[in-house]
């Protein structure tokens, strides 16, 4: 009830009403930002040019202490009264698409098509419209709003940006990650993952002349077969996948090397660790089995950790989750708690810091494909919900107290 009272109070404040109206009026400008941002290629590990663009944008919008940290995150602060909590509002700079991908947006039937236009071109554009709305309405918050454009959220980027953020700072009291999606959806649980490159090596040889030499590909096949038979719990949801395999040189060559990329996921850190240990054990036993088959000690295996995303959970009754749900209700939407996912929020949740991932609004499809699209009609509802949630958490001077608790 306390959370609902705070959010209901917010929507009755004149400056907040102005900000909500501004977000609606700013929808076209937000879409233009989204197009311009998406036009700047930003593969994971190559976000620098887009990051430089965000430094300029943050400074033009009046953020204080705008800077790029050691890994490439772009950070700026909208300072409150100095007595409240610090809330990070973030979106990620990188996309899943490799260098050379045509990312120029194209308009068709009212939709904008471009790789990365939704994920996370939408989130980045929302950061900017939120800042414009706050500036326009002159809302004075009690807590600080720290705006962050992170690097390395996708794939083998392994959440490196947000990991670095929390390694560098211990003053963050809450965290909102903006991803593509419907505004009434709230993600509050983090799916953890461990990813390995498993590589088998041996002497190789001619398929006929050296028959009897253990094969790296045969060892890989044994491992894949063993892994495919592993059983995992339905709850907490725990999964595995072998996403890519490669190796060998020709049809008549005993493979000297073969490898696979293995993805292991769970909403439980305990179950994630259990499954990881099983897969590593199976991978090692596959090398032994191939050697024993030919009575030779020729095949070795290398297990390289290439991805580590922590799992995390928090109560659906936590203040940050309830603030998000109350914002939906206040805007006339039916709130929905989503299945766990893997986003920048994983890191703070795993550290016990309140965090949610919220949808930036608008219709979308084809995410992570070359046919990714975004429909901007009525997309402003996403920023409206995020603004209300953020204001509830940090408080508005002389109007509402912060729902977030200062952790230090």
C-alpha positions as CSV (number, residue, x, y, z in Angstrom):
1,X,0.0,0.0,0.0
2,X,2.8,2.4,0.8
3,X,4.3,2.0,-2.7
4,X,0.9,2.5,-4.4
5,X,0.4,5.7,-2.3
6,X,3.7,7.1,-3.4
7,X,3.1,6.4,-7.1
8,X,-0.5,7.7,-7.0
9,X,0.9,10.8,-5.3
10,X,3.4,11.2,-8.1
11,X,0.9,11.2,-10.9
12,X,-1.0,14.1,-9.2
13,X,2.1,16.4,-9.0
14,X,2.0,19.1,-11.7
15,X,5.7,18.7,-12.6
16,X,5.3,15.0,-13.0
17,X,2.2,15.5,-15.1
18,X,4.2,17.8,-17.3
19,X,7.0,15.2,-17.7
20,X,4.6,12.5,-18.6
21,X,2.9,14.7,-21.2
22,X,6.3,15.7,-22.6
23,X,7.3,12.1,-23.1
24,X,4.2,11.6,-25.2
25,X,4.9,14.7,-27.3
26,X,8.6,13.7,-27.6
27,X,7.8,10.3,-29.2
28,X,8.9,11.4,-32.7
29,X,12.1,12.9,-31.4
30,X,12.8,9.7,-29.4
31,X,12.3,7.7,-32.6
32,X,14.7,10.0,-34.5
33,X,17.3,9.4,-31.7
34,X,16.8,5.7,-32.0
35,X,17.4,5.8,-35.8
36,X,20.5,8.0,-35.4
37,X,22.0,5.8,-32.6
38,X,21.3,2.6,-34.5
39,X,23.1,4.0,-37.5
40,X,26.4,3.9,-35.6
41,X,27.7,0.4,-35.6
42,X,28.5,-1.0,-32.2
43,X,29.5,-4.7,-32.2
44,X,30.4,-6.0,-28.8
45,X,34.0,-4.9,-28.0
46,X,33.7,-2.2,-30.6
47,X,31.3,0.3,-28.9
48,X,33.8,3.3,-28.8
49,X,32.3,5.4,-31.6
50,X,28.7,5.1,-30.3
51,X,30.0,5.7,-26.8
52,X,31.6,9.0,-27.9
53,X,28.3,10.0,-29.4
54,X,26.7,9.4,-26.1
55,X,29.2,11.5,-24.2
56,X,28.2,14.4,-26.4
57,X,24.5,13.7,-25.9
58,X,24.8,13.4,-22.1
59,X,26.7,16.6,-21.9
60,X,24.2,18.5,-24.1
61,X,21.4,17.3,-21.8
62,X,23.1,18.7,-18.8
63,X,24.3,15.7,-16.9
64,X,27.2,16.2,-14.5
65,X,30.5,14.4,-14.3
66,X,30.0,12.8,-17.8
67,X,32.9,10.4,-18.4
68,X,34.0,7.1,-19.9
69,X,35.2,4.6,-17.5
70,X,38.1,2.1,-18.0
71,X,36.0,-0.4,-20.0
72,X,34.0,2.0,-22.0
73,X,30.8,2.7,-20.1
74,X,29.5,6.2,-20.5
75,X,28.3,7.6,-17.2
76,X,26.7,10.9,-16.1
77,X,24.6,12.0,-13.1
78,X,21.5,14.1,-12.7
79,X,22.2,15.2,-9.1
80,X,19.4,15.2,-6.5
81,X,19.4,17.1,-3.2
82,X,22.3,15.0,-2.0
83,X,20.5,13.2,0.8
84,X,18.8,10.4,-1.1
85,X,19.8,7.0,-2.7
86,X,21.6,6.6,-6.0
87,X,19.6,4.9,-8.8
88,X,21.2,3.8,-12.0
89,X,19.1,3.9,-15.1
90,X,20.9,2.1,-17.9
91,X,20.8,0.7,-21.5
92,X,23.6,-1.1,-23.4
93,X,25.6,0.3,-26.3
94,X,26.5,-3.0,-28.0
95,X,24.7,-5.1,-30.5
96,X,25.1,-8.8,-31.5
97,X,25.9,-8.0,-35.1
98,X,29.5,-8.2,-36.4
99,X,31.5,-5.5,-38.0
100,X,30.4,-4.8,-41.6
101,X,26.7,-5.5,-41.0
102,X,24.5,-2.9,-42.7
103,X,22.8,-1.2,-39.8
104,X,21.3,1.7,-41.7
105,X,17.6,1.9,-40.7
106,X,14.9,1.6,-43.4
107,X,11.3,2.6,-43.1
108,X,8.6,0.2,-44.4
109,X,4.9,0.2,-43.6
110,X,5.4,2.5,-40.6
111,X,8.0,0.2,-39.1
112,X,11.8,0.8,-38.8
113,X,13.9,-2.1,-39.9
114,X,17.6,-2.3,-38.8
115,X,19.8,-4.7,-36.9
116,X,19.8,-3.4,-33.3
117,X,17.0,-0.9,-33.8
118,X,15.2,-2.5,-30.8
119,X,18.0,-4.2,-28.9
120,X,19.2,-1.8,-27.6
121,X,18.6,1.2,-29.8
122,X,15.3,1.6,-28.0
123,X,16.8,1.5,-24.5
124,X,19.5,4.1,-25.4
125,X,16.9,6.4,-27.0
126,X,14.7,6.1,-23.8
127,X,17.6,7.4,-21.7
128,X,17.7,10.6,-23.7
129,X,13.9,11.2,-23.7
130,X,13.8,10.7,-19.9
131,X,16.5,13.3,-19.5
132,X,14.7,15.8,-21.8
133,X,11.5,15.2,-19.8
134,X,13.2,15.8,-16.5
135,X,14.8,19.0,-17.8
136,X,11.6,20.2,-19.3
137,X,9.5,19.7,-16.2
138,X,12.3,20.8,-13.8
139,X,11.6,17.9,-11.4
140,X,13.9,18.0,-8.4
141,X,14.7,14.5,-7.1
142,X,16.0,13.7,-3.7
143,X,18.2,10.9,-4.8
144,X,20.7,11.0,-7.7
145,X,19.8,9.5,-11.0
146,X,22.9,8.0,-12.6
147,X,22.5,7.5,-16.3
148,X,24.8,4.8,-17.8
149,X,25.3,3.4,-21.3
150,X,27.0,0.1,-20.8
151,X,29.3,-1.9,-23.0
152,X,29.5,-5.7,-23.4
153,X,26.0,-6.7,-22.5
154,X,25.5,-9.1,-25.4
155,X,27.0,-12.6,-25.9
156,X,30.6,-13.0,-25.1
157,X,30.7,-9.4,-23.8
158,X,29.7,-11.2,-20.7
159,X,28.1,-8.2,-19.0
160,X,31.6,-6.7,-18.7
161,X,30.4,-3.2,-18.5
162,X,28.0,-3.6,-15.7
163,X,30.4,-5.9,-13.8
164,X,33.0,-3.1,-14.0
165,X,30.5,-0.5,-12.8
166,X,29.8,-2.4,-9.6
167,X,33.5,-3.2,-9.1
168,X,34.3,0.5,-9.3
169,X,31.4,1.8,-7.2
170,X,29.9,0.8,-3.9
171,X,27.4,3.7,-3.7
172,X,24.6,2.3,-6.0
173,X,21.3,1.6,-4.2
174,X,19.1,0.5,-7.1
175,X,19.3,-0.3,-10.8
176,X,17.0,-0.2,-13.8
177,X,18.0,-1.7,-17.1
178,X,16.1,-0.7,-20.2
179,X,15.6,-3.4,-22.8
180,X,13.2,-3.7,-25.8
181,X,9.7,-4.9,-24.7
182,X,6.2,-4.0,-23.6
183,X,6.0,-1.4,-20.9
184,X,3.8,-3.5,-18.6
185,X,6.4,-6.3,-18.2
186,X,8.9,-6.4,-15.3
187,X,11.8,-8.7,-15.1
188,X,13.1,-9.1,-11.6
189,X,15.0,-12.5,-11.7
190,X,18.3,-13.1,-13.4
191,X,19.1,-16.2,-15.4
192,X,22.8,-17.0,-14.8
193,X,25.0,-18.6,-17.4
194,X,28.4,-20.2,-17.6
195,X,29.9,-20.7,-21.1
196,X,32.8,-22.8,-22.1
197,X,34.9,-23.4,-25.2
198,X,35.8,-27.1,-25.0
199,X,38.7,-28.0,-27.3
200,X,40.1,-31.5,-27.9
201,X,43.6,-31.9,-29.3
202,X,45.6,-34.8,-30.7
203,X,48.3,-35.8,-33.1
204,X,46.0,-36.2,-36.1
205,X,47.0,-38.2,-39.2
206,X,46.0,-39.9,-42.4
207,X,42.6,-41.6,-42.1
208,X,43.9,-44.8,-43.6
209,X,47.6,-44.8,-43.0
210,X,47.2,-43.7,-39.3
211,X,44.0,-45.5,-38.5
212,X,43.9,-46.3,-34.8
213,X,45.1,-42.8,-33.8
214,X,42.5,-41.2,-31.5
215,X,40.5,-38.4,-33.1
216,X,39.7,-35.0,-31.7
217,X,36.4,-35.0,-33.5
218,X,35.5,-38.5,-32.2
219,X,36.2,-37.3,-28.7
220,X,34.1,-34.2,-29.3
221,X,31.3,-36.5,-30.5
222,X,31.5,-38.6,-27.4
223,X,31.2,-35.5,-25.3
224,X,28.2,-34.2,-27.2
225,X,26.4,-37.5,-26.9
226,X,27.1,-37.6,-23.1
227,X,26.0,-34.0,-22.6
228,X,22.8,-34.6,-24.5
229,X,21.7,-37.3,-22.1
230,X,22.1,-35.2,-18.9
231,X,18.9,-34.5,-17.0
232,X,18.2,-31.1,-15.5
233,X,15.5,-29.8,-13.1
234,X,12.4,-28.2,-14.5
235,X,12.3,-25.8,-11.5
236,X,14.5,-23.9,-11.0
237,X,14.7,-23.8,-14.8
238,X,18.1,-25.1,-15.8
239,X,19.3,-25.7,-19.4
240,X,22.3,-26.6,-21.6
241,X,23.1,-26.1,-25.3
242,X,26.0,-26.8,-27.6
243,X,25.8,-23.8,-29.9
244,X,28.7,-24.3,-32.3
245,X,31.2,-27.0,-33.2
246,X,34.3,-26.9,-35.4
247,X,37.4,-28.9,-36.2
248,X,39.1,-31.1,-38.7
249,X,40.8,-30.4,-42.0
250,X,39.4,-32.9,-44.6
251,X,37.4,-36.0,-45.0
252,X,40.5,-38.2,-45.1
253,X,42.3,-36.7,-42.1
254,X,42.1,-37.8,-38.5
255,X,41.2,-34.5,-36.7
256,X,44.0,-33.0,-34.7
257,X,41.6,-30.4,-33.1
258,X,37.9,-30.0,-32.5
259,X,36.0,-27.7,-30.3
260,X,32.5,-26.7,-29.2
261,X,30.9,-23.8,-27.4
262,X,28.7,-24.9,-24.5
263,X,26.0,-22.7,-22.9
264,X,24.8,-23.6,-19.3
265,X,22.0,-21.6,-17.8
266,X,19.9,-21.6,-14.6
267,X,17.9,-19.2,-12.4
268,X,19.6,-20.9,-9.4
269,X,23.3,-20.3,-8.8
270,X,23.4,-23.7,-7.0
271,X,21.9,-25.6,-9.9
272,X,24.0,-23.7,-12.4
273,X,27.2,-24.9,-10.5
274,X,25.9,-28.5,-10.3
275,X,25.3,-28.7,-14.1
276,X,28.6,-27.0,-14.9
277,X,30.5,-29.6,-12.9
278,X,28.6,-32.4,-14.7
279,X,29.4,-31.0,-18.1
280,X,33.1,-30.4,-17.3
281,X,33.3,-34.0,-15.9
282,X,31.7,-35.4,-19.0
283,X,33.9,-33.4,-21.3
284,X,37.0,-34.8,-19.6
285,X,35.7,-38.4,-19.6
286,X,35.1,-38.1,-23.4
287,X,38.8,-37.6,-23.9
288,X,39.6,-40.6,-21.7
289,X,37.1,-42.8,-23.6
290,X,38.6,-41.9,-27.0
291,X,42.1,-42.7,-25.7
292,X,40.9,-46.0,-24.2
293,X,39.2,-47.0,-27.4
294,X,42.5,-47.1,-29.2
295,X,44.7,-47.8,-26.1
296,X,46.7,-44.7,-26.6
297,X,47.2,-41.5,-24.5
298,X,46.9,-39.0,-27.4
299,X,43.9,-36.8,-26.8
300,X,43.9,-33.9,-24.4
301,X,41.1,-31.5,-23.6
302,X,41.2,-27.8,-22.8
303,X,38.2,-26.2,-20.9
304,X,38.1,-22.5,-21.3
305,X,35.6,-20.4,-19.5
306,X,34.4,-17.7,-22.0
307,X,31.2,-16.5,-20.3
308,X,30.1,-16.0,-16.7
309,X,26.8,-14.3,-15.9
310,X,25.7,-14.6,-12.3
311,X,22.2,-15.8,-11.4
312,X,20.1,-13.8,-9.0
313,X,16.8,-13.7,-7.3
314,X,14.9,-11.2,-5.2
315,X,11.4,-11.2,-3.8
316,X,8.5,-10.1,-5.9
317,X,7.5,-8.0,-2.9
318,X,10.7,-5.9,-2.9
319,X,10.1,-2.2,-3.2
320,X,11.7,-1.8,-6.6
321,X,9.5,-4.5,-8.1
322,X,6.3,-3.2,-6.5
323,X,7.2,0.4,-7.6
324,X,7.3,-0.9,-11.2
325,X,4.0,-2.7,-10.9
326,X,2.4,0.3,-9.3
327,X,3.6,2.5,-12.1
328,X,1.8,0.2,-14.6
329,X,-1.4,0.4,-12.7
330,X,-1.2,4.2,-12.4
331,X,-0.9,4.4,-16.2
332,X,-3.9,2.2,-16.7
333,X,-2.0,-1.0,-17.7
334,X,-2.2,-4.5,-16.2
335,X,1.3,-5.3,-14.8
336,X,3.0,-8.6,-15.6
337,X,5.9,-10.3,-13.9
338,X,8.1,-11.9,-16.5
339,X,10.1,-15.1,-16.7
340,X,13.8,-14.7,-15.7
341,X,16.2,-13.5,-18.3
342,X,19.8,-12.5,-18.7
343,X,20.4,-8.7,-18.7
344,X,22.6,-6.2,-17.1
345,X,20.4,-6.5,-14.0
346,X,21.8,-9.9,-13.3
347,X,24.9,-8.4,-11.7
348,X,23.2,-6.1,-9.1
349,X,20.6,-8.7,-8.3
350,X,23.4,-11.2,-7.6
351,X,25.0,-8.7,-5.3
352,X,21.8,-8.1,-3.3
353,X,21.1,-4.7,-4.9
354,X,17.5,-4.1,-5.9
355,X,17.2,-4.2,-9.7
356,X,14.6,-4.6,-12.5
357,X,14.7,-4.8,-16.3
358,X,11.9,-2.8,-17.9
359,X,10.6,-2.6,-21.5
360,X,11.2,0.6,-23.5
361,X,7.9,0.4,-25.2
362,X,6.8,0.1,-28.8
363,X,6.1,-3.0,-30.9
364,X,9.1,-5.0,-32.2
365,X,10.2,-8.2,-33.7
366,X,13.0,-10.1,-35.3
367,X,15.4,-9.2,-32.4
368,X,19.0,-10.5,-33.1
369,X,18.2,-11.0,-36.8
370,X,18.9,-8.9,-39.9
371,X,15.1,-8.3,-40.1
372,X,14.8,-6.7,-36.6
373,X,12.2,-4.0,-36.6
374,X,10.6,-1.4,-34.3
375,X,7.1,0.2,-34.5
376,X,7.2,3.6,-32.7
377,X,3.4,4.0,-32.4
378,X,2.5,4.8,-28.8
379,X,6.0,3.8,-27.7
380,X,6.1,6.7,-25.2
381,X,4.3,4.5,-22.6
382,X,7.6,2.7,-21.9
383,X,9.4,5.8,-20.9
384,X,6.4,7.0,-18.9
385,X,6.4,3.8,-16.8
386,X,10.2,4.0,-16.3
387,X,10.0,7.6,-15.2
388,X,7.3,6.9,-12.7
389,X,9.2,3.9,-11.3
390,X,12.5,5.9,-11.0
391,X,10.8,8.9,-9.4
392,X,9.1,6.6,-6.9
393,X,12.5,5.1,-6.0
394,X,14.5,8.3,-5.6
395,X,11.7,10.6,-4.3
396,X,10.7,14.1,-5.4
397,X,11.7,17.1,-3.3
398,X,8.9,18.4,-1.0
399,X,6.5,15.8,-2.4
400,X,7.5,12.1,-1.9
401,X,10.1,10.3,0.1
402,X,12.4,7.8,-1.7
403,X,11.3,4.2,-1.7
404,X,14.8,3.0,-2.1
405,X,16.9,2.6,1.0
406,X,20.5,3.9,1.0
407,X,22.6,0.7,1.3
408,X,25.7,2.5,2.7
